[in-house]
Amino acid sequence: MTVREIYDLALRGGGNDFQAVVELLERIGEPWCLIGGLAVNAYCEPVYTADADFVVIASPLEFICAELAGLGFAISRQRFWINARLQGSDLVMQFTTDPRYQDFLGRAAPAEVLGAQCRVASLADLFQGKLWAAADPLSLWCWRRLGRPDCFSFRRLIRQWRLIRLIRRRRGSRPGQL
């Protein structure tokens, strides 16, 4: 089975939902990138996550919500997120409204996630996003309550950074090169 097929089984069609959102964002043509656990999966061994976190350029976000609603997604608003979910699916699409993430868009790189070609935040930006989440008192409450999912992402990112540094040392390359 592919990662996408496993994901579809675990999240009742979540891979299809994810593909639909990626296709919508590409069709709109504005800058966007994936952040959070699924983005970490682009750099590390994949793990299960029940949400897909996105950054989009702020101006068309309301248009994107209207388009998603037209595709059947239910839209809800949280403190720093707009959530979208198809009925019957366990995957939640989360669009951050936190302006600190806007700079991630210029550093995003192409990667394949769940069989879809995506724009994924840089490794350094993913780590920064996890640091911001760790500093948020509401996130800390969630970590204690929900088993610290972002702590696991921290460990995965640190392990990947150590691997990149080791490869650079062995190749004799400078920072910025791999």
TILUMSE-801232 format. One record per residue (C-alpha): x, y, z; residue number from 1; residue in three letters. Coordinates in pm, whole numbers. Layout:
N
X;Y;Z;NUM;ALA
...
END
This chain:
178
0;0;0;1;MET
110;357;-63;2;THR
125;621;210;3;VAL
-173;788;40;4;ARG
-382;467;49;5;GLU
-302;414;418;6;ILE
-390;777;489;7;TYR
-722;741;303;8;ASP
-810;435;511;9;LEU
-709;593;841;10;ALA
-884;925;777;11;LEU
-1180;807;571;12;ARG
-1076;972;245;13;GLY
-842;1233;394;14;GLY
-592;1198;109;15;GLY
-860;1289;-143;16;ASN
-959;1592;66;17;ASP
-596;1700;82;18;PHE
-557;1659;-295;19;GLN
-869;1870;-356;20;ALA
-732;2154;-139;21;VAL
-389;2141;-307;22;VAL
-554;2154;-653;23;GLU
-769;2451;-544;24;LEU
-468;2642;-411;25;LEU
-272;2574;-730;26;GLU
-568;2684;-946;27;ARG
-598;3011;-755;28;ILE
-230;3072;-824;29;GLY
-145;3270;-509;30;GLU
152;3179;-285;31;PRO
84;2902;-34;32;TRP
276;2636;156;33;CYS
221;2342;383;34;LEU
333;2366;748;35;ILE
286;2141;1050;36;GLY
304;1764;1076;37;GLY
239;1681;710;38;LEU
512;1924;606;39;ALA
751;1761;853;40;VAL
670;1433;675;41;ASN
828;1578;359;42;ALA
1164;1595;543;43;TYR
1138;1291;774;44;CYS
980;948;783;45;GLU
602;994;752;46;PRO
384;971;1060;47;VAL
7;990;1101;48;TYR
-155;1329;1156;49;THR
-522;1422;1138;50;ALA
-472;1777;1014;51;ASP
-309;1952;722;52;ALA
-179;2298;807;53;ASP
-144;2564;538;54;PHE
-15;2918;502;55;VAL
-166;3120;217;56;VAL
-109;3480;126;57;ILE
-356;3666;344;58;ALA
-552;3857;79;59;SER
-740;3569;-94;60;PRO
-817;3370;222;61;LEU
-1188;3460;223;62;GLU
-1212;3362;-145;63;PHE
-1042;3030;-66;64;ILE
-1295;2968;214;65;CYS
-1583;3038;-24;66;ALA
-1436;2799;-282;67;GLU
-1388;2529;-18;68;LEU
-1747;2576;99;69;ALA
-1855;2533;-263;70;GLY
-1670;2198;-268;71;LEU
-1866;2089;41;72;GLY
-1617;2174;315;73;PHE
-1759;2301;644;74;ALA
-1572;2615;753;75;ILE
-1508;2717;1116;76;SER
-1293;2991;1261;77;ARG
-1061;2964;1559;78;GLN
-820;3207;1724;79;ARG
-543;3184;1463;80;PHE
-689;2926;1225;81;TRP
-963;2877;972;82;ILE
-1059;2510;966;83;ASN
-1217;2326;674;84;ALA
-1347;1968;684;85;ARG
-1554;1756;450;86;LEU
-1845;1575;612;87;GLN
-1751;1214;686;88;GLY
-1376;1282;672;89;SER
-1144;1287;971;90;ASP
-889;1521;810;91;LEU
-905;1889;909;92;VAL
-749;2148;677;93;MET
-615;2435;888;94;GLN
-527;2773;735;95;PHE
-328;2993;970;96;THR
-427;3356;1006;97;THR
-120;3433;1219;98;ASP
73;3698;1021;99;PRO
412;3569;1143;100;ARG
384;3277;898;101;TYR
356;3496;586;102;GLN
735;3506;542;103;ASP
740;3126;506;104;PHE
582;3159;162;105;LEU
896;3298;-2;106;GLY
1113;3013;125;107;ARG
880;2721;48;108;ALA
1010;2442;-173;109;ALA
833;2184;-390;110;PRO
786;1838;-238;111;ALA
553;1543;-273;112;GLU
313;1490;18;113;VAL
52;1213;9;114;LEU
110;1176;-365;115;GLY
41;1544;-434;116;ALA
296;1799;-551;117;GLN
300;2067;-279;118;CYS
488;2370;-164;119;ARG
638;2289;174;120;VAL
784;2534;427;121;ALA
1160;2513;472;122;SER
1300;2296;750;123;LEU
1409;2608;944;124;ALA
1062;2764;906;125;ASP
891;2445;1027;126;LEU
1111;2450;1334;127;PHE
1030;2819;1390;128;GLN
658;2745;1364;129;GLY
691;2473;1626;130;LYS
877;2718;1853;131;LEU
593;2971;1816;132;TRP
340;2700;1899;133;ALA
543;2600;2205;134;ALA
545;2961;2327;135;ALA
166;2994;2297;136;ASP
-3;2924;2635;137;PRO
-305;2771;2459;138;LEU
-79;2535;2264;139;SER
98;2432;2584;140;LEU
-241;2346;2734;141;TRP
-322;2136;2427;142;CYS
17;1963;2442;143;TRP
-43;1855;2800;144;ARG
-397;1745;2720;145;ARG
-339;1579;2382;146;LEU
-6;1405;2436;147;GLY
237;1669;2304;148;ARG
213;1601;1929;149;PRO
437;1898;1845;150;ASP
709;1768;2078;151;CYS
736;1465;1853;152;PHE
769;1695;1550;153;SER
1048;1880;1734;154;PHE
1238;1555;1784;155;ARG
1190;1457;1419;156;ARG
1310;1798;1295;157;LEU
1614;1800;1524;158;ILE
1709;1450;1410;159;ARG
1682;1563;1046;160;GLN
1893;1875;1110;161;TRP
2162;1660;1273;162;ARG
2160;1433;968;163;LEU
2197;1730;730;164;ILE
2488;1868;936;165;ARG
2659;1527;929;166;LEU
2618;1505;550;167;ILE
2758;1858;509;168;ARG
3060;1775;724;169;ARG
3133;1460;526;170;ARG
3100;1646;194;171;ARG
3287;1951;319;172;GLY
3001;2176;208;173;SER
2917;2512;358;174;ARG
2587;2619;518;175;PRO
2329;2679;248;176;GLY
2460;2384;47;177;GLN
2371;2021;91;178;LEU
END
